Amino acid sequence: METTIWQLRFDVAWVHLLRWMIDPAGQRDLNPEFHLYLADRYARLAQHYDRVGNRKKRTRFEEKAKHHYRLGGGGNLPPAVAMRASIPQPPTFTKAIGQPPESDGPDDAA
């Protein structure tokens, strides 16, 4: 299920509200997790505006996402690559059922 535009906006507003509650003056630096979370949300907002064709908002949110990603400890975003997983081999089944001894001789188990 994809996150709706309203959920993304709410998430961003919530993080900013939490930051304000923690540090009303805005003097402290945020934890990297805050920045990475905001980077993710801003990137998703940029993807939404790209889908609906609003390039101005897309660019604005992409820049915010990159800014928060760098503040969260990430460098430049890694390049996107298409990858494919290998085809798994078919499973092998082993019939591992013991047979009762055929003779009444001594047991070989130690």
Beta strands, then each sheet from edge to edge (+ up, - down):
end
